[in-house]
């Protein structure tokens, strides 16, 4: 646990809770080696998740491509704005010395 905790700003009990959630989800398995409790990633459930996410990835990529096209069209339609050079209004209050 201490090895897992090093890169994160988390307490050991918080790490333990996270590991329990991952273990219950079947994403990791934990063993025993004397005082150590080594964790192992389970490849099959992770592959299933990746496959499930792949469909959503395709949907979001298509949506982003459509959004990019729309933004390109809007930029092309936008006319360059020319600022008019107006003189500054004259102050009606006299300046004090």
ABEGO torsion letter per residue (X at the ends): XAAAAAABBBBAAAAAAAAAAAAAAGABBBBBBEABBBBBBBAAAAAAAAAAAAAAAAAAAAAAAAAAAAAAAAAAABBBBBBBBBBBBBBABBBBX
